[in-house]
């Protein structure tokens, strides 16, 4: 017999089996036995599921997320690319118009890449990697009802599977259930104060339709085509063509209050043609659609300031969209989910999962990537009419003008573009915009002239022409 008993391995419960929850579970498995509680039945492969209705719309992962993906699950990006995803150079493989209506030159000097594929493929590959870990237990078709414990410590979570209700005890409960998180109510039920929340809602509606990649465009690496909305000209309308696996284009159109796209398939291409530049409409007007138009209006920027709550219970933390959800047009949700999981790993690498104060440290660490993405999103959306009850301050207006100037500089100077993308990709803090790489080109040049039309080559246009 051994001289002493083996120490019990800690236990953790993750609420939510989407990407934020899966990444958190992957990290926790290094330190504990993990149970993932998921309300839906998860598909076996790259298929849609009810709990992720936004999966139908265009998704991309900024380079700050690409690096985090591989840090969390080594080889993940390579596996995704092998199954049809693409690493798209920003801006070399893009045709992109900024919110201030300036076209970016297709510079290739930066290291930045977007990971591009369907959300169904992304979910399926991550799900398979994470749930294959034998330290992981998945409870599907199971709904989290509330927290067990008190204001000082959470000791588990009450769940329901079918007609059965039970309590899953845990040393740490992680809420990664997304925008619909019930964490604020659960915490007040334990006797804790109401969390401070803020919403900035530009009233954006999305409409998405799949197309067969037209002409011979599927045979090559057709660029992402992105026309961003201009907050200074409400209603703001924009759109994106995202070439994905299966020789398909995901085309997502957006519009704010008074300029929303609808579900009418006959009006879809006409809406695209009426954007500030008609390039998206011109590319899809004769393309073959694959199915109906999917719409959504759940696009508000909504943040919960859990990291500022005092007191905070041990044994509980909130990650990903359950802390903050963003207007999807900025594409930061997946990157933040991965960076929150890295924050969790960093804290648990130096502090015991069961130690007093660890959960609070995780909450504060996760707030950092959340805050960066939040500032980028609301810095644009707050300027739409009716977006927020609190109008932008003088400082916010100054910063918005500075960012516009930074975009205009980056659009025609590769050095400045690198600094801009460091921030937009969530690789570096916003202070990077005040570095010499940005300020010297901004103040002294040299600068190339602004483009007067989308930088789509004639050869690219020909490949997308139906034969």
Secondary structure in CASP SS format (residue, H / E / C, confidence):
PFRMAT SS
TARGET T0000
AUTHOR 0000-0000-0000
METHOD secondary structure of the structure
MODEL  1
X C 1.00
X C 1.00
X C 1.00
X C 1.00
X C 1.00
X C 1.00
X C 1.00
X C 1.00
X C 1.00
X E 1.00
X E 1.00
X E 1.00
X E 1.00
X E 1.00
X E 1.00
X C 1.00
X C 1.00
X C 1.00
X H 1.00
X H 1.00
X H 1.00
X H 1.00
X H 1.00
X H 1.00
X H 1.00
X H 1.00
X H 1.00
X H 1.00
X C 1.00
X C 1.00
X C 1.00
X E 1.00
X E 1.00
X E 1.00
X E 1.00
X E 1.00
X E 1.00
X C 1.00
X C 1.00
X C 1.00
X C 1.00
X C 1.00
X C 1.00
X C 1.00
X C 1.00
X C 1.00
X C 1.00
X C 1.00
X C 1.00
X C 1.00
X C 1.00
X C 1.00
X H 1.00
X H 1.00
X H 1.00
X H 1.00
X C 1.00
X C 1.00
X C 1.00
X E 1.00
X E 1.00
X C 1.00
X H 1.00
X H 1.00
X H 1.00
X H 1.00
X H 1.00
X H 1.00
X H 1.00
X H 1.00
X H 1.00
X H 1.00
X C 1.00
X C 1.00
X C 1.00
X H 1.00
X H 1.00
X H 1.00
X H 1.00
X H 1.00
X H 1.00
X H 1.00
X C 1.00
X C 1.00
X C 1.00
X E 1.00
X E 1.00
X E 1.00
X E 1.00
X C 1.00
X C 1.00
X C 1.00
X C 1.00
X E 1.00
X E 1.00
X E 1.00
X E 1.00
X C 1.00
X C 1.00
X C 1.00
X C 1.00
X C 1.00
X E 1.00
X C 1.00
X C 1.00
X C 1.00
X C 1.00
X C 1.00
X C 1.00
X C 1.00
X C 1.00
X C 1.00
X E 1.00
X E 1.00
X E 1.00
X E 1.00
X C 1.00
X C 1.00
X H 1.00
X H 1.00
X H 1.00
X H 1.00
X H 1.00
X H 1.00
X H 1.00
X H 1.00
X H 1.00
X H 1.00
X H 1.00
X H 1.00
X H 1.00
X C 1.00
X C 1.00
X C 1.00
X C 1.00
X E 1.00
X E 1.00
X E 1.00
X E 1.00
X C 1.00
X C 1.00
X E 1.00
X E 1.00
X E 1.00
X E 1.00
X E 1.00
X E 1.00
X E 1.00
X E 1.00
X C 1.00
X C 1.00
X C 1.00
X E 1.00
X E 1.00
X E 1.00
X E 1.00
X E 1.00
X E 1.00
X E 1.00
X E 1.00
X E 1.00
X C 1.00
X C 1.00
X E 1.00
X E 1.00
X E 1.00
X E 1.00
X E 1.00
X E 1.00
X C 1.00
X C 1.00
X E 1.00
X E 1.00
X E 1.00
X E 1.00
X C 1.00
X C 1.00
X H 1.00
X H 1.00
X H 1.00
X C 1.00
X C 1.00
X H 1.00
X H 1.00
X H 1.00
X H 1.00
X H 1.00
X H 1.00
X H 1.00
X C 1.00
X C 1.00
X C 1.00
X C 1.00
X C 1.00
X C 1.00
X C 1.00
X E 1.00
X E 1.00
X E 1.00
X E 1.00
X C 1.00
X C 1.00
X C 1.00
X C 1.00
X E 1.00
X E 1.00
X E 1.00
X E 1.00
X E 1.00
X E 1.00
X E 1.00
X E 1.00
X C 1.00
X C 1.00
X C 1.00
X C 1.00
X H 1.00
X H 1.00
X H 1.00
X C 1.00
X C 1.00
X C 1.00
X C 1.00
X E 1.00
X E 1.00
X E 1.00
X E 1.00
X C 1.00
X C 1.00
X C 1.00
X C 1.00
X C 1.00
X C 1.00
X C 1.00
X C 1.00
X C 1.00
X E 1.00
X E 1.00
X E 1.00
X E 1.00
X E 1.00
X E 1.00
X E 1.00
X E 1.00
X C 1.00
X C 1.00
X C 1.00
X E 1.00
X E 1.00
X E 1.00
X E 1.00
X E 1.00
X E 1.00
X E 1.00
X E 1.00
X C 1.00
X C 1.00
X C 1.00
X C 1.00
X C 1.00
X C 1.00
X C 1.00
X C 1.00
X C 1.00
X H 1.00
X H 1.00
X H 1.00
X H 1.00
X H 1.00
X H 1.00
X H 1.00
X H 1.00
X H 1.00
X C 1.00
X C 1.00
X C 1.00
X C 1.00
X C 1.00
X H 1.00
X H 1.00
X H 1.00
X H 1.00
X H 1.00
X H 1.00
X C 1.00
X C 1.00
X C 1.00
X C 1.00
X E 1.00
X C 1.00
X C 1.00
X C 1.00
X C 1.00
X E 1.00
X E 1.00
X E 1.00
X C 1.00
X C 1.00
X C 1.00
X C 1.00
X E 1.00
X E 1.00
X E 1.00
X E 1.00
X C 1.00
X H 1.00
X H 1.00
X H 1.00
X C 1.00
X C 1.00
X C 1.00
X C 1.00
X C 1.00
X E 1.00
X C 1.00
X E 1.00
X E 1.00
X E 1.00
X C 1.00
X H 1.00
X H 1.00
X H 1.00
X C 1.00
X E 1.00
X E 1.00
X C 1.00
X C 1.00
X H 1.00
X H 1.00
X H 1.00
X C 1.00
X C 1.00
X H 1.00
X H 1.00
X H 1.00
X H 1.00
X H 1.00
X H 1.00
X H 1.00
X H 1.00
X H 1.00
X H 1.00
X H 1.00
X H 1.00
X H 1.00
X H 1.00
X H 1.00
X H 1.00
X C 1.00
X C 1.00
X C 1.00
X C 1.00
X C 1.00
X C 1.00
X C 1.00
X C 1.00
X C 1.00
X H 1.00
X H 1.00
X H 1.00
X H 1.00
X H 1.00
X H 1.00
X H 1.00
X H 1.00
X H 1.00
X H 1.00
X H 1.00
X H 1.00
X H 1.00
X H 1.00
X H 1.00
X H 1.00
X H 1.00
X H 1.00
X H 1.00
X H 1.00
X H 1.00
X H 1.00
X H 1.00
X H 1.00
X C 1.00
X C 1.00
X C 1.00
X C 1.00
X C 1.00
X C 1.00
X C 1.00
X C 1.00
X C 1.00
X C 1.00
X C 1.00
X C 1.00
X H 1.00
X H 1.00
X H 1.00
X H 1.00
X H 1.00
X H 1.00
X H 1.00
X H 1.00
X H 1.00
X H 1.00
X H 1.00
X H 1.00
X H 1.00
X H 1.00
X H 1.00
X H 1.00
X H 1.00
X C 1.00
X C 1.00
X C 1.00
X H 1.00
X H 1.00
X H 1.00
X H 1.00
X H 1.00
X H 1.00
X H 1.00
X H 1.00
X H 1.00
X H 1.00
X H 1.00
X C 1.00
X C 1.00
X C 1.00
X C 1.00
X C 1.00
X H 1.00
X H 1.00
X H 1.00
X H 1.00
X H 1.00
X C 1.00
X H 1.00
X H 1.00
X H 1.00
X H 1.00
X H 1.00
X H 1.00
X H 1.00
X H 1.00
X H 1.00
X C 1.00
X C 1.00
X C 1.00
X C 1.00
X C 1.00
X C 1.00
X C 1.00
X C 1.00
X C 1.00
X C 1.00
X C 1.00
X C 1.00
X C 1.00
X H 1.00
X H 1.00
X H 1.00
X H 1.00
X H 1.00
X H 1.00
X C 1.00
X C 1.00
X C 1.00
X C 1.00
END
